[in-house]
Amino acid sequence: MPHSSYIRVVPGSRCAVLFLHGILGTPRHFDFLLESIPADWSVYNMQLDGHGGTLRDFTESSMVRWQAQADLTLDALRTRHECIAVVTHSMGGLLALASAVKNGEKLRGMLLLSPALCIGVKPVACLNALRVALDKIPPGNALAAATKKACGVAPEKRLWRYLAALPRFIELLAKAHRVRSLLGLVRTPCHLVFCRRDELVSLRSARCTAGRPGFSVEILEHSGHFCYSEEDKELLRAALRALVCRTQAQQGPPA
């Protein structure tokens, strides 16, 4: 299935939700959550620049472009809708938090899945990345299959070409450091969900956000960065439904 943005514009809709995927990711990561969005909401499940195509497309993009894309999309949503909710995965959480610091107007709440505040890459993540690049997914390996499904950039078997992507990951590390320093400035309510078996985002991310005003933290016990158990998928749907209810309950601009 091709990777592309999913946009549902509902004329006159009061509320909208923006989805932001992670680095090398795809809007399809949120497919299992879309059913939890009310029919009278507009949906913007956007594909970030440089994703959905080749490795060269990705390497020629940048963190600056991704942040600008998130900011501009939120600015456009603010002109059309009274209430905005944001749902993110991994790097998308960094983009959303930075946007909330700059201009949190009309943002009623954010659901951040595995926000990449503290990155901790485990060996299995490197192994599965290699399997995806070489298109060698072992039968029955759910974690490797989920990694392949989550990849929004076409695999490149000439592995040396991935060296050109290193600046994007250096930018990711710098972005994580920067956003951690801004957490005290975020006024938008945030529910952060981390996975006990996450192979890319360290649970130190949960510790650096726990106890902050307006932040709540949940740990999924049976899931990884890309691969969610059915039980944990339902917990995520419930978290999104709770965000929808809170958003719908609020009237007018936030205090």
Secondary structure, DSSP 8 states (H G I E B T S, - for coil): -----EEE--TT-SEEEEEE--TT--GGGGGGGGGGS-TTSEEEEE--TT-SS-HHHHHT--HHHHHHHHHHHHHHHHHH-SEEEEEEETHHHHHHHHHHHH--TTEEEEEEES--SSB---HHHHHHHHHHHHT---TT-HHHHHHHHH--S---S-GGGGGGGHHHHHHHHHHHHHHHHHGGG--S-EEEEEETT-SSB-THHHHHHTT-TTEEEEEETT--SS---HHHHHHHHHHHHHHHHHHHH--SS--
